[in-house]
Amino acid sequence: MGTLYKMGFTPESLLDLSGRVYIVTGGNAGLGFETAKALSLKNAKVYIGARSAPKAETAISTIQSCLPANSTASLHHLPLDHMDLSTVAAGVQAFLTQETVLHGLILNAGIMCTPYELSANGHEAHWQTNYLAHFLLTELLMPILQATALRDDVPIGSVRIVELTSAAYMWASGAGIAFEAIDLPHGKPFDRYVQSKLANILHVRELQARIGPKGDTPQRGEIWIAAIHPGLNDTGLAASYGASSLFGRTIIKLGFAAKPEKGAYGAILAAASNAFPRSWSGCYIVPPEKKSTLYRQANDHNLQEKLWAWTEDELKRLGFLR
Ligand SMILES: NC(=O)c1ccc[n+]([C@@H]2O[C@H](COP(=O)([O-])OP(=O)(O)OC[C@H]3O[C@@H](n4cnc5c(N)ncnc54)[C@H](OP(=O)(O)O)[C@@H]3O)[C@@H](O)[C@H]2O)c1
């Protein structure tokens, strides 16, 4: 476990990813952009999940301008607006008409400390953008992920789901998830961010229980999963946190925020590196790319099952899952 820490992971160490297909939500900016870029530099086919076509196209041309002349990478926009779940369903349909394999799903898009707002589906913006839309995307893509992991020509452990969370999950109050008022209308923006980031971890823990590696012997069909805290990085998200809090503003001004290309290392390692050990599946990874302990509600097995059941019921009620 300490080996990677000592060696120091860098995306340059990734093997060639020709023939592999990835989706990165929020791939047009910040950590998602850096993740999409690193995968493309190794010849992957990358779908950038983004709500804005112009932003996706700018990100794609910026990455393309960094690729060597002999690159076989390709980049595509996957239209997804997490504030409207019908776009998630439509985005998956569009993807499935294009592709028969999916090697990595990087659940990265996020907002932090934005004002209270309801989505097209009646949920608060943090809850839906950071968690609910990612849960739906994962469920709708699960058949293609599982089919890819079962293929004889795909090495075991190549199919991964990576979910961006935050160490802020530790600030979750009470039971962690307020099932009786899940949109936290009376909470502060930070409380809503924290709850959504705890939900990201609980999602990873339950995915691990359902589809992650079991026992010591690698099995065809298993999917490796990770929850990533990227540290504090100088991105649009950090800026919105800074705008909302004196503490945030101060730590960013003091230069504690890392460059996004570095902040994306954990997600890149977990998504596509052979240096990511099978035993780390289901774990919480923090900079500098090491496994870390989860505390409090993030270890509550009953809570992870309860949240999964709540989410499935809610997405069925909304008509997006059967
Ligand atoms: N930066 C940090 O210090 C930090 C710390 C801990 C955790 N994280 C986590 O890292 C992840 C990435 O954050 P970041 O720092 O890279 O943030 P960022 O630079 O603000 O990028 C966020 C991405 O999410 C997208 N997004 C937001 N709302 C969306 C929606 N409704 N539909 C589709 N896409 C949407 C944004 O698209 P637009 O450009 O269209 O807005 C953008 O591409 C987040 O999950 C965050 O919680 C970041």
The ligand as an ORCA input file, in Angstrom:
! r2SCAN-3c Opt
* xyz 0 1
  N     -11.663     21.139     -6.372
  C     -11.572     20.681     -5.148
  O     -10.844     21.205     -4.319
  C     -12.358     19.466     -4.749
  C     -12.233     19.005     -3.423
  C     -12.960     17.878     -3.042
  C     -13.768     17.240     -3.960
  N     -13.876     17.704     -5.242
  C     -14.782     17.003     -6.168
  O     -14.189     16.899     -7.445
  C     -15.195     16.904     -8.456
  C     -14.793     17.825     -9.588
  O     -14.738     19.139     -9.085
  P     -13.850     20.292     -9.737
  O     -13.073     20.864     -8.628
  O     -13.166     19.819    -10.953
  O     -15.011     21.341    -10.118
  P     -15.219     22.298    -11.365
  O     -13.931     22.761    -11.936
  O     -16.203     23.321    -10.883
  O     -15.913     21.340    -12.422
  C     -17.169     20.799    -12.147
  C     -17.705     20.128    -13.374
  O     -19.037     19.654    -13.062
  C     -19.893     20.109    -14.082
  N     -21.281     20.279    -13.667
  C     -21.777     21.059    -12.674
  N     -23.121     21.016    -12.694
  C     -23.475     20.196    -13.710
  C     -24.712     19.762    -14.235
  N     -25.901     20.175    -13.752
  N     -24.720     18.915    -15.285
  C     -23.551     18.498    -15.832
  N     -22.350     18.887    -15.378
  C     -22.312     19.735    -14.332
  C     -19.313     21.459    -14.509
  O     -19.869     21.843    -15.749
  P     -20.039     23.421    -16.128
  O     -18.695     23.857    -16.603
  O     -21.094     23.414    -17.170
  O     -20.451     24.123    -14.862
  C     -17.848     21.091    -14.572
  O     -17.554     20.408    -15.752
  C     -16.505     17.274     -7.765
  O     -17.303     16.116     -7.604
  C     -16.062     17.780     -6.405
  O     -17.019     17.537     -5.384
  C     -13.192     18.809     -5.656
*
